[in-house]
């Protein structure tokens, strides 16, 4: 699959996931309006607050991933897609197939994690 196709497919999947999570978040918020507003003393309050927090965190992660995919599309348009932002070497086709929005080669990514 060509890089642009991979990125556009990743963007479609990510946008769909974001819409689903946003809907889930809205549902949890709406459900919490129908319950006791005192989370501390409501037996379901902790569960609802926890669920709202978890979905909110997932929404943030998906939004970040969408921004990364959009940045990768911009790099593709600029002609810098597939070039490691740290060392300037090729990112590698296998890495780009696995992580289409990758900014760094596997060597630089491994050094970042240390």
Buried (B, 14 or more C-beta within 10 A) or exposed (E): EEBBEBBBEBBEBBEEBBEEBBEBBEEBEEEBEEBEEEBEEBEEBEEBBEBBEEBBEBBEEBBEBBEBBBEBBEBBEEEBBBBBEEEEEEBBEEBBEEBBBBBBBBEBBEEEEE
